Amino acid sequence: MIFPTMTKIKQSVDHPFIDDISSEVKEKINKIDLSREKGKSVAITCGSRGITDYYTIIKSLSDELKSHGMKPFIVPCMGSHGGATPEGQKLLLEHLGLNERKLKIPIKSSMEVVQIGETENVPVFIDKNAAEADYILLFHIIKDHSDFYNDTFGTGWQKMLTIGLGKQKGAHIYHNAIMRYGFIKIIQDVSREVIKKTNILFAMGVVQNGLNKSAEIEVCSKEEIPKVEERLFKKAIKYTMKLPFNNIDILIIDEMGKEYSGAGFETKVVGRIGLPLLTREPIVPKIKRIVVCDLTKATEGNAIGVGNADFITKKLYDKIDFDVMYLNALAALETEVARIPMVLETDMRAIEIAIKSIGSIPFEELRVVRIKNTKDLGELYVSKPLVEELEKRRNNTIKITIEKEIGPISFDNLGNIEFFR
């Protein structure tokens, strides 16, 4: 089969970014009076989302705390991820660059929780190590969430206080309540109770720009968490990079994984959330077929979200740890996105079948996009009709540069799609 000729394009944005992460972290912390906290233990919350400057931020943060005589340690806060085991959650953080030896602070990974209170609908649990520390330092990236729509928060502090810090037990209880009361109410109710019942030293959040560089790092007191998170969330939404087309025939995603999104790939980027019991689908983009070629090492076999694809490869399928994926799906009551699409032997075969499955669209009119993942959208490969569409556009808020024609989609002798060039 002859495959469409692809052209490399680049999206660029004029978003701010922080030149010196360590200096920025130090400057923010120095605004807080830690002079009387010598000898106090601090549990730093760290989740499973990939953050470009994750190591640098946490290293700078922990070093500053130690310079004030405090005793920081990391608590993995990721609900049921990592197979809901202490070892699995610690390994996920390792994949994201958080290494005990390099950071020179402990990672205390446990699935034990303690109940600290209750709301009108649910008991409230948090990680036992965090509960026993003198303080909790709430850290997380602030960004949109893959499963729900809201104007004031998504993935961030309030969700971390709920799903993340609640570990598997809390996550399962909260998701059961979410099925009845919705994401917004449960996350707000539980996070409010955690804020009230725990010693949060302060919250630190990072917002990334459209090119995944740290655009803003902010700290606030626990009383300010909802207000400051709303401001950062709106900025994060403004910076979010999207696919530059509303209608696509075939989207090829090189790899998916939990470090890119809780759903493996950003649902609102691809226009599929796949949770009819919880939320509506995005209006755009409209994508007829999605092909996902591989699963990242960092996701440790968790392919949740794969149910939103139409075709996957055998190499992806063989990397799925079904126990881990199903545990995550059942804890979140999101069984739909753990369904298995059609499995094809190679990338070549998957893309070929995808093209054949969309009806009698003339070959020269196929609208095909290839991306590495849904986080890195600065560089894409697109077929000729999409290049022609770009050439007709005017006054784009995001600058798109047509780089060069690469040629037909190519594969190695095993049928694997060749890397970006």
Secondary structure, DSSP 8 states (H G I E B T S, - for coil): ----EEEEEEEE------S-HHHHHHHHHTTS--TT-TT-EEEEEE-SS--TTHHHHHHHHHHHHHHTT-EEEEEE--TTTGGGSHHHHHHHHHHTT--HHHHTS-B-----EEEEEE-SS-EEEEEHHHHHSSEEEEEEE-B--SS---SS-SBSHHHIIIIITTHHHHHHHHHHHHHHH-HHHHHHHHHHHHHHHS-EEEEEEEEE-TTS-EEEEEEE-GGGHHHHHHHHHHHHHHH----S-SEEEEEEES-B-TTT-TTSS-HHHHT----TTT----SS-EEEEEEE--B-TTTTT--TTGGG-SEEEHHHHHH--HHHHHHHHHHHT-GGGG---EEESSHHHHHHHHHHTS-S--GGG--EEEES-SS--SEEEEEHHHHHHHHH--S-SSEEEEEEEEEE--B-TTS-B----
